[in-house]
Amino acid sequence: MSETVQNGNGSFASEIRRFLDARRIEAALPPALRRRRIDLSGYERIGGLTNRNYKLYFGEQTLVLRLPGRGTGRFIDRATERANHDAAARAGFTPASLYFDQRTGVKISHFIEDAAALDPEEARKPEIGEAVASFLFRFHHSGLAFKKEFNVSRLIRVYERIARSRRARFFDDYKIMRPRALAFEARLDSLGTALVACHNDLVPENILATSKGLTLIDWEYSGRNDPAWDLAAFLLESGYGAEEEATFLRHYSQGEPTRELVARVGVYKCLQDFLWSLWSLLQETASLDQGKARYYRKYGECRFERFAARLDAAEKSLEAVLEVAPTGSHA
């Protein structure tokens, strides 16, 4: 039967998907919410690459439901996510959740009516960049105590193990490039950079602009880390050019950034391309839809190629810093 066969309300396949979505939503609602006997009057799918997110019209409230993607429990620690999310909410850096099941990862929050997620184009506007830099400076210097350290080398090995178990096809030259990526860990450790509470997945879409200012969402990768990782993520995912990046780092540093900070940001941009290229293999092998699988394959190839293109410059910049200051702790 063709997927384009129509019934009265749209394609047959679309109706089946909508029915399955409704069943998933109903099953995910916590008992306390069901006992209130308020009908779910409607819903719509919103955002999210890995997870399924829904805007729910529930009585007089509008809520957001997060259903974790297939297989994410193998590399996301939901108990840590919940603890760090709650700490960030108490400090005013993220909206509080109404419900969070740390076993399944199902989460329900209030929908913020006046909130708008940033996109790369918006994130590159000078006034937005300055506001984000100031916000991240406050967040990184807040003294928040997050659970667990985010370790990119460890996560790389987790992703590799899962990818191999799924018989994923690794990228050309992966075996050649891998040792150079992992070699960054010891060099960065020698700098003695203080680890602080970090978001660790700072795509612009995870930053919401509200009438009260900026706020962060999606804390799945949160943990203690070098704050330069967050800066690198925002700059990389927003598509900042060299001059825009220099201006952003000046705003964040509240003056001229150190050579070390600039070098760390460059290394982390390189490592993030490597890491997320591996993440794409997990999405490719988990996708039941061939179109999505091809999308993730292409996405991963592009990120791996960009990692390879950045690698020489990242290595040279870090080595130059290490020659001058092999040990110490810097901003």
C-alpha positions as CSV (number, residue, x, y, z in Angstrom):
1,M,0.0,0.0,0.0
2,S,1.4,3.4,-0.9
3,E,2.1,5.9,1.9
4,T,0.2,8.5,-0.1
5,V,-3.2,6.7,0.1
6,Q,-5.6,9.3,1.5
7,N,-8.4,9.0,4.1
8,G,-10.7,11.9,5.0
9,N,-8.2,13.6,7.3
10,G,-4.8,13.2,5.5
11,S,-2.5,10.4,4.6
12,F,-3.1,7.0,6.2
13,A,0.5,6.9,7.4
14,S,0.2,10.3,9.1
15,E,-3.0,9.2,10.9
16,I,-1.2,6.1,12.2
17,R,1.7,8.2,13.4
18,R,-0.7,10.6,15.1
19,F,-2.5,7.7,16.8
20,L,0.8,6.2,18.1
21,D,1.9,9.7,19.3
22,A,-1.3,10.0,21.3
23,R,-0.8,6.6,22.9
24,R,2.8,7.4,23.8
25,I,1.7,10.7,25.4
26,E,-1.1,9.1,27.3
27,A,1.2,6.3,28.6
28,A,3.9,8.9,29.7
29,L,1.6,11.1,31.8
30,P,2.3,10.5,35.5
31,P,-0.5,9.0,37.6
32,A,-0.9,12.2,39.6
33,L,-1.8,14.1,36.5
34,R,-4.2,11.4,35.3
35,R,-6.0,11.4,38.6
36,R,-6.9,15.1,38.2
37,R,-9.4,13.9,35.4
38,I,-8.5,16.8,33.2
39,D,-8.7,15.8,29.5
40,L,-5.8,16.3,27.2
41,S,-7.5,18.6,24.6
42,G,-4.7,18.6,22.1
43,Y,-1.0,18.4,21.4
44,E,1.6,19.2,18.8
45,R,5.1,18.0,18.1
46,I,7.9,20.6,18.7
47,G,11.6,20.6,18.2
48,G,14.2,18.0,19.1
49,L,16.6,15.9,17.1
50,T,17.1,13.0,19.5
51,N,14.0,13.2,21.8
52,R,10.3,13.6,21.0
53,N,9.0,16.8,22.4
54,Y,5.3,17.7,22.6
55,K,3.4,20.8,23.5
56,L,0.3,19.6,25.5
57,Y,-3.0,21.5,25.9
58,F,-4.0,20.1,29.2
59,G,-7.0,21.8,30.9
60,E,-6.1,25.5,31.3
61,Q,-2.4,24.7,31.3
62,T,0.0,24.4,28.4
63,L,2.8,21.9,29.2
64,V,5.9,20.5,27.4
65,L,6.5,16.7,27.5
66,R,9.9,15.3,26.7
67,L,10.0,11.6,25.6
68,P,13.6,10.4,25.4
69,G,14.8,9.0,22.1
70,R,15.5,5.3,21.4
71,G,18.6,4.1,23.1
72,T,19.5,7.3,24.8
73,G,19.6,5.6,28.2
74,R,22.8,3.9,27.1
75,F,24.7,7.2,27.2
76,I,22.6,9.6,29.2
77,D,22.6,9.5,33.0
78,R,19.1,10.6,33.8
79,A,19.7,10.8,37.6
80,T,22.6,13.2,37.0
81,E,20.6,15.2,34.5
82,R,17.8,15.6,37.0
83,A,20.1,16.7,39.8
84,N,21.9,19.2,37.7
85,H,18.6,20.5,36.2
86,D,17.1,21.0,39.6
87,A,20.3,22.8,40.9
88,A,20.2,25.1,37.8
89,A,16.5,25.8,38.3
90,R,17.0,26.8,42.0
91,A,19.7,29.2,40.8
92,G,17.5,30.7,38.1
93,F,19.3,29.4,35.0
94,T,16.5,27.2,33.8
95,P,12.7,26.7,34.3
96,A,11.8,24.2,37.0
97,S,10.2,20.9,35.9
98,L,6.8,19.7,37.1
99,Y,7.7,16.1,36.7
100,F,10.9,14.2,36.0
101,D,11.2,10.4,36.0
102,Q,15.0,9.8,36.4
103,R,14.5,6.1,35.5
104,T,12.8,6.7,32.1
105,G,13.9,10.3,31.4
106,V,10.3,11.4,30.8
107,K,10.0,15.1,31.8
108,I,7.1,17.6,32.0
109,S,7.5,21.4,32.3
110,H,5.4,24.5,31.9
111,F,5.4,25.9,28.4
112,I,6.8,29.4,28.5
113,E,4.5,31.5,26.4
114,D,6.8,34.4,25.7
115,A,9.9,32.3,25.1
116,A,11.7,32.0,21.8
117,A,14.5,29.6,21.1
118,L,17.6,31.2,19.4
119,D,18.6,30.0,16.0
120,P,22.1,30.4,14.5
121,E,21.2,33.6,12.6
122,E,19.7,35.2,15.7
123,A,22.6,34.0,17.9
124,R,25.1,35.9,15.7
125,K,23.4,39.3,16.2
126,P,25.8,41.5,18.2
127,E,23.3,42.3,20.9
128,I,22.4,38.7,21.4
129,G,26.0,37.5,21.4
130,E,26.8,40.1,24.1
131,A,23.8,39.0,26.2
132,V,24.7,35.3,25.8
133,A,28.4,36.0,26.8
134,S,27.3,37.8,29.9
135,F,24.8,35.1,30.8
136,L,27.4,32.3,30.4
137,F,29.9,34.3,32.5
138,R,27.3,34.5,35.3
139,F,26.5,30.8,34.9
140,H,30.1,29.6,34.9
141,H,31.0,31.8,37.9
142,S,27.8,31.0,39.9
143,G,29.4,28.4,42.1
144,L,26.8,25.8,41.2
145,A,27.7,22.3,42.4
146,F,26.9,19.9,39.5
147,K,27.1,16.1,39.8
148,K,29.7,14.2,37.7
149,E,32.4,15.4,35.4
150,F,31.8,15.6,31.7
151,N,34.7,13.8,30.1
152,V,34.8,13.9,26.3
153,S,37.3,11.0,25.9
154,R,35.1,8.8,28.1
155,L,32.0,9.7,26.0
156,I,33.9,9.1,22.8
157,R,34.6,5.5,24.0
158,V,31.0,5.0,25.0
159,Y,29.8,6.1,21.6
160,E,32.3,3.9,19.9
161,R,31.3,0.9,21.9
162,I,27.6,1.4,21.1
163,A,28.4,2.1,17.4
164,R,30.4,-1.1,17.1
165,S,27.6,-3.1,18.8
166,R,25.2,-1.8,16.1
167,R,27.7,-2.6,13.3
168,A,28.0,1.0,12.4
169,R,30.2,2.0,9.4
170,F,32.9,4.3,10.7
171,F,34.1,7.2,8.6
172,D,37.1,7.1,6.2
173,D,40.4,7.7,8.0
174,Y,38.6,7.4,11.4
175,K,41.3,5.0,12.7
176,I,44.1,7.4,11.7
177,M,42.4,10.5,13.2
178,R,41.2,9.0,16.4
179,P,44.5,8.9,18.3
180,R,45.1,12.6,17.6
181,A,41.6,13.5,19.0
182,L,42.2,11.5,22.2
183,A,45.7,13.0,22.6
184,F,44.2,16.3,23.5
185,E,43.0,15.1,26.9
186,A,46.4,14.8,28.5
187,R,47.6,18.1,27.0
188,L,44.5,20.0,28.3
189,D,44.7,18.3,31.7
190,S,48.3,19.7,32.1
191,L,46.8,23.2,32.0
192,G,45.0,22.6,35.3
193,T,41.9,24.5,34.3
194,A,39.3,24.6,37.1
195,L,36.1,22.6,36.2
196,V,32.7,24.3,36.8
197,A,29.1,23.7,36.2
198,C,28.6,23.5,32.4
199,H,25.7,22.8,30.1
200,N,27.8,20.9,27.5
201,D,25.2,20.9,24.7
202,L,25.0,24.6,24.0
203,V,23.4,24.7,20.6
204,P,21.6,28.1,20.2
205,E,18.2,26.2,20.3
206,N,18.9,25.3,23.9
207,I,18.9,29.0,24.8
208,L,15.5,30.7,25.2
209,A,15.0,34.4,25.1
210,T,12.1,35.4,27.4
211,S,10.7,38.7,28.8
212,K,12.8,38.1,31.9
213,G,16.0,37.4,30.0
214,L,17.8,34.3,28.8
215,T,17.3,30.8,30.2
216,L,18.7,27.4,29.3
217,I,16.9,24.1,28.6
218,D,17.9,20.4,28.0
219,W,20.5,19.4,30.6
220,E,21.2,15.8,29.3
221,Y,25.0,16.3,29.0
222,S,25.4,18.7,32.0
223,G,28.2,18.2,34.4
224,R,31.5,19.7,35.6
225,N,33.7,20.8,32.7
226,D,36.0,23.4,31.4
227,P,33.8,26.4,30.7
228,A,35.5,26.8,27.3
229,W,33.6,23.8,26.1
230,D,30.3,25.7,26.4
231,L,31.8,28.7,24.7
232,A,33.1,26.5,21.8
233,A,29.7,24.9,21.5
234,F,27.8,28.1,21.2
235,L,30.3,29.6,18.7
236,L,30.5,26.5,16.6
237,E,26.8,25.8,16.4
238,S,25.9,29.4,15.8
239,G,28.4,29.7,12.9
240,Y,30.4,32.6,14.3
241,G,33.2,34.0,12.1
242,A,36.7,34.8,13.4
243,E,35.9,38.5,14.1
244,E,32.6,37.7,15.7
245,E,34.2,35.1,17.8
246,A,36.9,37.5,19.1
247,T,34.2,40.0,20.1
248,F,32.2,37.3,21.9
249,L,35.2,36.1,23.8
250,R,36.1,39.7,24.8
251,H,32.5,40.2,26.2
252,Y,32.8,36.9,28.1
253,S,36.2,37.6,29.5
254,Q,35.3,41.2,30.3
255,G,38.5,42.3,28.5
256,E,41.0,40.7,26.2
257,P,40.8,36.9,26.4
258,T,43.9,35.0,27.2
259,R,45.7,33.0,24.5
260,E,45.0,29.9,26.5
261,L,41.3,30.5,26.5
262,V,41.3,31.1,22.7
263,A,43.3,27.9,22.2
264,R,41.0,25.8,24.5
265,V,38.0,27.0,22.5
266,G,39.6,26.1,19.3
267,V,40.5,22.6,20.5
268,Y,37.0,22.0,21.9
269,K,35.4,23.1,18.6
270,C,37.5,20.4,16.9
271,L,36.7,17.8,19.5
272,Q,33.0,18.6,19.4
273,D,32.9,17.9,15.6
274,F,34.6,14.6,16.3
275,L,32.2,13.7,19.2
276,W,29.0,14.6,17.4
277,S,30.1,12.8,14.2
278,L,30.1,9.6,16.4
279,W,26.8,10.6,17.9
280,S,25.4,10.7,14.3
281,L,26.4,7.1,13.9
282,L,24.2,6.2,16.8
283,Q,21.3,8.1,15.3
284,E,21.9,6.5,11.9
285,T,21.8,3.0,13.3
286,A,18.8,3.7,15.5
287,S,16.7,5.2,12.7
288,L,13.9,3.0,11.4
289,D,13.3,5.6,8.6
290,Q,15.8,5.3,5.7
291,G,15.5,9.0,5.0
292,K,16.5,9.9,8.5
293,A,19.3,7.4,8.5
294,R,20.8,9.0,5.3
295,Y,20.4,12.5,6.9
296,Y,22.4,11.4,10.0
297,R,25.0,9.8,7.9
298,K,25.6,12.9,5.9
299,Y,25.5,15.1,9.0
300,G,28.2,12.9,10.6
301,E,30.4,12.9,7.5
302,C,30.3,16.7,7.4
303,R,31.2,17.0,11.0
304,F,34.0,14.5,10.7
305,E,35.4,16.3,7.7
306,R,35.3,19.6,9.5
307,F,37.1,18.0,12.5
308,A,39.9,16.8,10.2
309,A,40.2,20.3,8.6
310,R,40.5,22.0,12.0
311,L,42.9,19.5,13.6
312,D,46.3,20.9,12.6
313,A,45.4,24.4,13.7
314,A,44.0,23.2,17.0
315,E,47.1,21.2,17.8
316,K,49.5,24.0,16.9
317,S,47.6,26.6,19.0
318,L,47.5,24.4,22.1
319,E,51.2,23.5,21.7
320,A,52.1,27.2,21.5
321,V,50.3,27.8,24.8
322,L,51.9,24.8,26.5
323,E,55.4,26.0,25.5
324,V,54.8,29.2,27.4
325,A,52.7,27.9,30.3
326,P,52.9,24.1,30.7
327,T,51.1,24.2,34.1
328,G,48.7,26.5,35.9
329,S,45.1,27.5,36.1
330,H,43.6,30.2,33.9
331,A,40.3,31.8,33.0
